Amino acid sequence: MPLSRSPLARLALIPPALLALLAGCKGGNESTSTTNPGPTGTTTTGPSCASIVAACTANQQGCIEDAAGAKCAACAAGTFVGPTGTCDAIPGTPLPHDFPDNTATAGQELTGSCRSWTLNNDAELWVNAVELSQSESSHHSNWTYVPDDKYTGPDGIWPCSGRSYDFYSGVAAGGLLYSQSTQAVHEVQKFPAGVAIRVPPHARIISDIHVLNTSPDTITGHATLTLYQLAADVVKVKLTSFHIEYDALDIPPHASARFTGDCAVAADVTKVTGAPFAPKVYYVLPHTHTLATAFFARIKGGPSDGKALLDLGSYNGEAHGRTFDPPMDMAGADGFTFGCQYTNPRTTDVGWGLGAGEMCEMFGFADSTAFFESRVSTGQPDGTDGDVQLFTGTCKNQVFPPSN
């Protein structure tokens, strides 16, 4: 069954006047100062790790303490932040790959290109973690694994259209491997012990490329992707991906607006697979742009109705993938309620789009019977909440059994 082209692969141009709004999107975390014992037993006047660790881990940052108190700090390459705020070595056997450089001039946005890495793997790979490090001003990238007899040609960077590749055709041919948080320079997609994505033998990794240089200087850089593998005999759970998205964004000028999607997917999944909808969710990742002031996703229906999967504040350009250990059990649920809130300071409406537009979507990995895609294509006004205009929409679903 053919899939429609992903919105993430469409082309758009960013108006130069908006560069100042996009620049400086990185944000930190602050905490009210208190007097706390320092790491060596001395007295400090700053916050403690106990008081800020949740804010740190929400940005995939560790927490360190010194005489001035505690602060959030990025974890080094080869490490990931644990639930207590320590930066721990990523377990598993690493398989790294450096991709060719991209160059973007000041204010330039690059789309329409893809990159590939043929693994030449005779055996299956069980991937427990994926690490991305990039210095090319990558705005967002989606990475799939496909059979190496598809989208053939030299590895490196090439026009996506030249090989008829887009994100959804890649997912249909193989599966989702990893999605990057907006503008994140270092991110680790880490699953619990014994949980992994199966990459079949003779596979090729492909990513779309979306570079957005918001700096005043020309930037040349590249991406490095590292797969962390587990031995097959220690794998207990094989993951399948899912994706939900609100396309019908229309944010009024000089206003705040909240868009909520109602995604009932259980019946459609059962119709295709013949099995009950009962995924166990291990990992989720939100995606918005700079106007976002909130992102939320909750379980819809069933014994865990209303339970939060994600509840984030304003966009800040950090890595926001969240791991659940133990997983979030959605047995008996209908699906998801999710959405985004924005504040638009511009004089014109802002709709769905790349650098100058907005997005509201979530990727996830679950122990599930099928890949499903839920999308809100049409929304409608739904009143107000104070000075926030409300809009709602109902998802339409596509369901595809796992390809491997």
C-alpha positions in Angstrom: 0.0 0.0 0.0 1.7 3.3 -1.0 2.3 5.9 1.6 1.9 9.7 1.1 5.0 11.8 1.2 6.0 12.9 4.7 5.5 16.6 5.4 9.0 16.6 6.9 10.3 16.1 3.3 8.6 19.1 1.8 10.6 22.1 0.8 10.2 25.6 2.3 12.2 28.8 2.5 12.8 30.9 5.6 12.3 34.6 5.3 15.5 36.5 6.4 13.4 38.7 8.7 12.7 35.7 10.9 16.2 34.7 11.5 16.4 36.8 14.6 13.5 34.9 16.0 15.1 31.6 15.3 18.6 32.5 16.6 19.4 31.9 20.2 16.8 29.1 20.5 18.9 27.2 23.0 17.7 27.6 26.6 19.0 26.6 30.0 17.4 25.7 33.3 17.5 27.9 36.4 16.5 27.2 40.0 15.9 29.4 43.0 19.1 29.5 45.0 19.2 27.8 48.4 21.9 26.9 50.8 23.0 23.3 50.3 25.9 21.0 51.3 28.5 20.9 48.4 30.1 17.8 47.0 32.9 18.0 49.5 30.8 18.9 52.5 31.3 22.6 52.1 28.4 25.0 52.2 27.2 26.4 48.8 24.7 29.2 48.0 23.3 27.7 44.8 20.7 25.0 44.0 21.3 21.3 44.7 21.1 18.6 42.1 18.1 17.2 43.9 16.2 20.4 43.2 17.1 20.7 39.5 17.7 17.1 38.3 14.2 16.8 36.7 14.8 19.9 34.7 18.2 18.7 33.6 17.1 15.2 32.5 14.1 16.7 30.6 16.8 18.3 28.4 19.0 15.2 28.3 21.5 17.0 30.5 23.4 15.8 33.5 23.7 17.6 36.8 27.0 18.6 38.4 27.7 20.3 41.7 30.7 22.5 42.7 31.3 25.2 45.3 28.8 27.5 43.5 26.1 24.8 43.6 24.5 22.6 41.0 24.0 23.2 37.3 22.8 21.3 34.2 25.5 20.3 31.8 25.6 18.4 28.5 26.8 14.8 28.6 29.9 14.0 26.6 30.0 11.8 23.5 29.6 8.2 24.3 27.5 8.9 27.4 23.8 9.4 28.2 22.0 10.9 31.2 20.6 8.5 33.7 17.4 9.1 35.7 19.5 10.4 38.7 21.3 13.0 36.5 24.6 11.2 36.1 26.2 10.9 32.7 26.8 7.2 32.2 28.6 5.2 29.4 26.2 4.0 26.7 26.2 0.2 26.9 26.6 -2.1 23.9 29.0 -2.4 21.0 29.4 0.9 19.2 29.2 1.1 15.4 30.0 4.7 14.4 29.8 6.4 11.0 30.8 9.9 9.9 28.8 11.4 7.0 30.1 14.0 4.6 30.1 17.7 5.4 27.3 20.2 4.7 28.0 23.9 4.2 25.3 26.5 4.9 25.8 30.3 4.6 24.4 32.7 7.1 20.6 32.4 7.2 20.5 29.5 4.7 18.1 26.6 4.9 19.0 23.3 3.1 16.4 20.7 2.3 15.8 18.1 -0.4 19.0 16.1 0.1 19.4 12.7 1.8 22.4 10.7 3.1 23.0 7.0 3.3 25.3 4.4 5.0 25.3 0.9 3.7 26.0 -1.4 6.7 27.2 -4.4 4.8 25.9 -6.5 7.7 25.5 -10.2 7.0 23.7 -10.7 10.3 20.9 -8.8 12.0 21.7 -5.9 14.4 19.9 -5.4 17.7 20.1 -1.6 18.3 19.6 -0.6 22.0 20.8 3.0 21.5 21.4 5.6 18.8 23.7 8.5 19.3 23.8 11.6 17.0 26.5 14.3 17.2 26.3 17.0 14.6 28.0 20.3 13.8 26.1 21.2 10.6 23.2 23.1 12.2 20.8 20.2 11.5 17.3 21.4 12.3 15.7 17.9 12.3 16.5 14.6 10.7 14.6 11.3 10.5 16.7 8.1 10.1 15.3 4.8 8.6 16.8 1.4 7.9 15.9 -0.2 4.5 17.1 -3.2 2.5 20.3 -2.4 0.7 18.8 -3.3 -2.6 16.5 -0.3 -2.4 17.4 3.4 -3.0 20.7 2.1 -4.5 23.6 4.3 -5.4 26.8 5.6 -3.8 26.7 6.4 -0.1 27.2 10.0 1.0 24.8 12.9 0.2 22.5 12.7 -2.7 19.1 14.3 -3.9 16.2 12.4 -2.3 14.1 12.8 -5.4 16.8 11.2 -7.5 16.1 7.9 -5.7 12.4 8.5 -5.0 13.1 8.4 -1.3 11.0 10.0 1.4 10.5 9.2 5.1 7.4 7.1 4.8 8.6 5.0 1.9 11.7 4.3 4.0 9.5 3.3 7.0 7.4 1.1 4.8 10.5 -0.6 3.3 12.2 -1.2 6.6 11.5 0.9 9.7 12.3 4.0 11.8 15.7 4.0 13.4 15.9 7.4 15.1 14.4 10.9 15.0 16.4 14.0 16.0 15.1 16.6 18.4 14.9 20.1 16.9 18.4 21.7 16.5 19.9 19.2 19.0 23.7 19.0 18.6 24.1 15.8 20.7 21.3 13.3 21.4 21.0 9.8 22.6 18.0 7.6 21.9 18.5 5.0 24.6 16.1 2.1 25.5 16.1 0.1 28.7 18.3 -3.0 29.0 17.3 -5.9 26.7 15.1 -3.6 24.5 16.1 -3.0 20.9 15.2 -2.2 17.3 15.9 -5.1 15.0 17.8 -4.0 11.8 17.7 -6.9 9.4 20.7 -8.3 7.5 21.9 -6.4 4.4 20.5 -3.0 5.5 21.1 0.6 4.5 20.6 3.6 6.8 19.1 6.7 5.2 18.4 10.2 6.6 16.7 13.2 5.1 18.7 16.4 5.6 17.3 19.7 6.9 20.0 22.2 7.8 19.0 25.6 9.2 21.9 28.0 9.9 20.6 30.8 12.1 24.0 32.2 12.8 25.6 35.2 11.0 28.5 33.0 9.8 28.9 30.3 7.2 29.0 26.9 8.9 30.6 23.7 7.6 30.0 20.6 9.6 28.8 17.0 9.5 26.8 14.4 11.4 28.1 11.3 13.1 25.7 8.5 13.9 26.6 5.7 16.3 24.6 2.5 16.7 25.0 0.6 20.0 24.3 -3.1 19.5 23.3 -5.9 21.9 23.9 -9.6 21.5 20.8 -11.3 20.2 20.6 -13.6 23.2 20.1 -10.7 25.7 17.3 -9.0 23.7 13.9 -9.5 25.4 11.7 -6.9 23.5 11.7 -5.9 19.8 10.4 -2.4 19.2 8.1 -1.0 16.6 7.7 2.8 15.9 4.6 5.0 15.7 4.0 8.7 14.8 1.3 11.2 15.6 1.0 14.7 14.0 -1.2 17.8 14.0 -1.0 19.3 10.5 -3.9 21.7 10.7 -2.0 24.5 12.4 -3.1 28.1 11.9 -1.8 30.3 14.7 -3.4 33.8 14.6 -1.1 36.9 14.7 -0.3 38.5 18.1 -2.1 35.6 19.9 -1.7 32.4 21.8 -3.3 29.2 20.6 -3.5 25.6 21.7 -4.1 22.8 19.2 -5.3 19.4 20.6 -5.5 16.2 18.6 -7.8 13.3 19.5 -6.2 10.1 18.2 -8.3 6.9 18.7 -6.2 4.2 17.0 -7.2 1.0 18.8 -9.9 -0.1 16.5 -7.9 0.5 13.3 -4.9 -1.4 14.7 -7.1 -4.4 15.7 -8.7 -4.3 12.3 -5.4 -4.6 10.5 -3.6 -7.0 12.9 -6.4 -9.0 14.4 -4.8 -8.3 17.8 -5.9 -6.0 20.7 -4.3 -2.6 20.9 -2.0 -3.0 23.9 1.4 -1.3 23.2 4.0 -0.9 25.9 5.6 2.5 25.2 9.4 2.7 25.8 10.4 6.0 24.2 8.8 9.2 22.9 10.1 12.3 21.2 8.3 15.6 20.6 8.9 18.0 17.7 8.0 21.7 17.6 9.7 24.9 16.5 10.5 28.2 18.2 7.0 29.5 18.8 6.0 26.6 20.9 5.3 27.3 24.6 4.0 23.8 25.5 3.8 20.2 24.2 1.7 17.5 25.8 0.8 13.9 25.1 -1.5 11.7 27.2 -3.1 8.3 27.1 -6.6 8.3 25.8 -9.1 5.9 27.4 -8.7 2.8 29.4 -7.4 2.3 33.0 -4.6 4.9 32.5 -6.8 7.5 30.8 -5.2 11.0 31.1 -1.8 9.7 32.2 1.0 11.9 30.8 3.6 10.6 28.3 5.1 14.1 27.9 4.4 17.5 29.3 7.0 20.1 28.2 7.2 23.8 28.4 8.6 26.3 25.9 10.9 25.1 23.0 14.5 25.5 23.9 16.5 23.6 21.2 17.6 20.8 23.6 17.2 17.0 23.2 13.8 15.9 24.6 13.5 12.2 23.9 12.1 10.4 27.0 12.7 6.8 28.0 10.2 4.8 30.1 11.6 2.1 32.3 9.3 0.3 33.1 7.4 1.0 29.9 4.1 2.8 29.8 1.4 0.1 29.4 -1.4 1.2 27.2 -3.5 -2.0 27.3 -7.2 -1.1 27.1 -6.5 2.4 25.9 -8.1 3.9 22.8 -5.0 5.9 21.7 -3.6 9.3 22.4 -4.6 12.9 23.2 -1.8 15.3 22.3 -1.1 18.8 21.3 0.9 22.0 21.3 0.5 25.6 22.4 2.1 28.6 20.7 2.5 32.3 21.1 2.7 34.1 17.8 4.4 37.6 17.9 4.2 38.1 14.2 1.8 40.2 12.2 0.6 37.2 10.0 -0.8 33.8 10.7 1.7 30.9 11.1 0.8 27.5 9.7 2.5 24.2 9.3 5.9 24.6 7.7 9.7 24.1 8.0 12.0 26.8 9.4 9.5 29.7 9.3 6.5 27.6 10.1 5.5 25.4 13.0 5.1 21.7 13.7 3.4 19.6 16.4 4.2 15.9 16.3 5.5 13.0 18.4 7.5 9.9 17.4 7.6 6.8 19.6 8.8 3.3 20.0 6.7 0.5 21.6 6.4 -3.2 22.0 3.5 -3.2 19.6 1.8 -5.3 16.9 2.0 -2.6 14.2 3.5 0.7 13.0 0.7 3.3 13.0 0.6 6.9 11.7 -2.1 9.2 13.2 -2.6 12.7 11.6 -4.9 15.6 12.2 -5.5 17.2 8.8 -8.5 19.3 9.6 -9.1 21.3 12.8 -11.8 23.6 14.2 -12.1 26.4 16.8 -13.1 25.2 20.2 -13.5 28.3 22.4 -10.9 29.9 24.6 -9.0 29.3 27.8 -8.4 32.7 29.2 -6.6 34.6 26.4 -5.6 31.3 24.7 -7.5 30.4 21.6 -8.4 26.7 21.4 -8.5 24.4 18.3 -9.2 20.7 18.1 -9.1 18.0 15.5 -9.6 14.2 15.1 -6.8 12.0 13.8 -7.1 9.8 10.7 -4.9 6.6 11.0 -2.8 4.4 8.8 -1.7 1.1 10.2 1.1 -1.2 8.8 2.2 -4.5 10.3 6.0 -4.6 11.1 8.1 -5.4 8.0 10.5 -7.6 9.9 
